[in-house]
Each structure stands twice: as C-alpha cells, then as structure tokens.
Amino acid sequence: MPTGRAKPRSIDEYITSFSPEVQAILERVRLTIRDAAPDAEETIRYNIPTFTLNGNLVHFAAFKNHVGFYPPVRRDARLEKAVLPYAGEKGNLRFPLDQPIPYALIKRIVKLRMKQNAASAL
C-alpha cells in the first residue's frame, strides 16, 4: 500500500489509491478471486484487500514492483510446484508488475483455499 495514505475502509478505496495501471491489475485480481469464490465476502484486514469464506480465504496487496498474494500455498504438491517461481520468503507469492499476472494460477489457489477452509470448518 502506498505510504502516507489513510487506511482503506474498502477494497474499492484500496484499489483507487494506486496508479491507473496498477488499479487495472488489482481489479482483475479481485474479479479473478470473485469468479473462483462467488460466495466469499470482501473486507479489509491487515490494511489490505481480503476475501473471507469459512475464515480468511486470500489477501492481496500492491507494492512498488509486485502484487503480493497470501497466504502461502500448502498441502498441494502440484500447486506448490506451480507457484514456486513466484514464492518469496515465507512462501508468500510475489507477482512482478512488469510480467503477465498469472490469473489462472490465482484462480487455482483460491479454489484450493476454499477446499481447505471448508475442511477445517467441519
């Protein structure tokens, strides 16, 4: 999130605090999540956009050179391998802004997180 700005109260407010180029990317990330998890609720947690469904589902945030995506992928070997090129420290993902954003991969991550959250809610 840009420094020196007020804490966002909504995902819309968060997204509009960035340049038009970054806004377009963030909005597409948001729509990708919404498409994969239509019943998830939007909120702001940790001052970043968050989707919840049976608990925290995913978070995303814009930085100077990348979009961060959280939490780390766990308990799915194929997906863990697919996200390896984007893994930062602690396994959180970094999608560079100067490269195509892997929206299909984001959708797969959201679907995995939905299954994991549903299983832990039982």
C-alpha positions in Angstrom: 0.0 0.0 0.0 1.3 3.5 -0.7 2.8 5.1 2.3 1.4 8.2 3.9 -2.2 7.5 2.9 -5.2 6.8 5.1 -6.1 3.3 5.9 -8.6 2.0 3.4 -12.1 1.2 4.5 -13.0 -0.9 1.4 -11.3 -2.8 -1.4 -12.6 -0.1 -3.8 -10.8 2.6 -1.7 -7.6 0.5 -1.6 -7.6 0.0 -5.3 -8.2 3.6 -6.2 -5.2 4.7 -4.2 -2.9 3.3 -6.9 -2.0 4.4 -10.4 -4.4 3.5 -13.2 -2.1 0.8 -14.5 -1.9 -0.9 -11.1 -5.6 -0.3 -10.5 -6.4 -2.4 -13.6 -4.3 -5.3 -12.3 -5.7 -5.1 -8.8 -9.3 -5.0 -10.2 -8.6 -8.1 -12.4 -7.1 -9.9 -9.4 -10.2 -9.0 -7.4 -12.5 -10.3 -10.2 -10.5 -13.5 -10.6 -11.0 -14.2 -6.9 -14.7 -13.3 -7.1 -15.1 -15.6 -10.1 -13.5 -18.5 -8.2 -15.3 -17.8 -4.9 -18.6 -16.0 -5.6 -19.8 -16.5 -2.1 -16.7 -15.0 -0.4 -17.1 -11.7 1.4 -14.8 -8.8 0.7 -13.2 -6.9 3.5 -10.0 -5.1 4.6 -7.7 -7.0 7.0 -4.2 -6.0 7.8 -4.9 -2.9 5.7 -5.1 -4.9 2.5 -7.9 -6.5 0.5 -9.1 -9.7 1.9 -11.7 -12.3 0.9 -13.3 -14.5 3.6 -15.2 -17.7 3.4 -15.1 -20.0 6.4 -12.3 -17.8 7.7 -9.6 -15.8 5.8 -9.5 -17.1 2.2 -6.9 -14.9 0.5 -5.3 -11.5 0.7 -3.6 -9.4 -1.9 -1.6 -6.2 -1.9 0.2 -3.9 -4.3 3.8 -2.9 -3.8 6.2 -0.9 -5.9 7.3 -3.8 -8.1 4.8 -6.6 -7.5 1.5 -7.8 -6.3 1.7 -9.8 -3.1 -0.7 -12.8 -2.7 -1.3 -14.5 0.6 -1.3 -17.0 2.4 1.3 -19.4 1.1 0.2 -22.4 -0.8 0.3 -25.5 1.4 -0.7 -29.2 1.2 -1.0 -29.5 -2.6 2.3 -30.6 -4.2 1.3 -29.8 -7.8 0.1 -26.3 -6.9 3.2 -25.7 -4.7 5.4 -26.6 -7.7 3.4 -24.2 -10.0 3.8 -21.2 -7.6 7.5 -21.8 -7.0 8.6 -19.1 -9.5 6.6 -16.6 -7.5 7.4 -17.6 -3.9 9.0 -15.1 -1.7 10.3 -15.5 1.8 7.9 -17.4 4.0 6.2 -18.8 0.8 4.1 -15.7 0.2 3.7 -15.0 -3.5 5.0 -12.1 -5.5 3.7 -11.4 -9.0 6.0 -8.9 -10.7 4.2 -5.9 -12.2 6.5 -6.0 -15.2 5.4 -9.5 -16.2 2.0 -11.0 -17.0 0.0 -11.7 -13.9 -0.9 -15.4 -13.7 -4.7 -15.0 -13.2 -5.4 -18.7 -13.9 -2.9 -19.6 -11.1 -4.7 -17.2 -8.8 -8.0 -18.9 -9.5 -6.4 -22.3 -8.7 -5.1 -21.0 -5.4 -8.4 -19.6 -4.4 -10.2 -22.9 -5.2 -7.6 -24.8 -3.1 -8.1 -22.4 -0.2 -11.9 -22.8 -0.4 -11.5 -26.6 -0.1 -9.0 -26.2 2.8 -11.2 -23.7 4.6 -14.3 -25.9 4.2 -12.5 -28.9 5.5 -11.2 -27.0 8.6 -14.7 -25.6 9.3 -16.1 -29.2 9.8 
